């Protein structure tokens, strides 16, 4: 009998996972600050992810004060951070090229000429990725802010239209008191 209860609890939780995601989605869409706050959070998460890998994950801590200062959505920042992880590898080439272009040419001899060859190359690569990520990240965040905001505005307008249509159809039903 006890196993049967445990099995039903497990299936109950698995069955509710889509409902939980839907709830999180609705809370994000209905956030008090509106689409601008959500889009700002998404942009912050995306921008910070572009220079998190070379810093060993320390840049992740930058999300918290940025979200607070810019009054953005923390949930949206986490979503932007995850999306940034998905696009990081394709963006690596661009970030490295920008990092190479931005960093001074004699930097290798000034900073880490005393390191062993393999570590020298590793540090140089991470420095290039960091420099490129600090430039590409905010630009990508700014670039994505407007489409995300427009998408959220479109979704909220569509939800409002559906709500108005539902109210109108309820009042038209014969026998209703409305």
C-alpha positions, 0 to 999 in steps of 0.5 A: 500500500505504501508503494502505491502512494509513493508512485501516485505522488511521483506521477502527481509531481510529473504531471504538474510540471507543465502547469508549474511552467505555465504558472511561471510564464503567466507570472512573468507576463503579468509582472508589475513593471510590465514588459519593459521590466521583463525585457530589461531583466532578460537583457541584463541576463544575456549581457552578463552571460557574454563575459561570465565564462572567462571570469569563472562565473564571478560575473554572474554575481553582477546580475543581482545589483544590476537587476536591483539598480535598473528595477528589472525582473530577476526571473527574466534575467535568469532566462536571459542568462540561460539563453546566453549560455545557449548562444555563447559558443556561436558568439565566441568567434565574434567576441574573440575577434573583437577582443583581439582588435580591442586589446593592445598588441604588446599586452602579451609581453607586458602581462604574462610573458613569464607564464609557461607556453600552454598557460600563456595561450590559455590566459591570452584566449580568456582575456580576449574572450573577456574583452570581446564579451564586455563589448558584445554583451551589452550591445547584444542586450541592448539589441534584444531589449526592444524585440523582447519588449515588443513581443511581450507587449504583443502577448499582453495585448492579445491576452487583453483582446481575448479577455474582452472577447470572453466578457462580450460573449458571456454577456451575449449568452441568453439567460445570463444576468449580465 
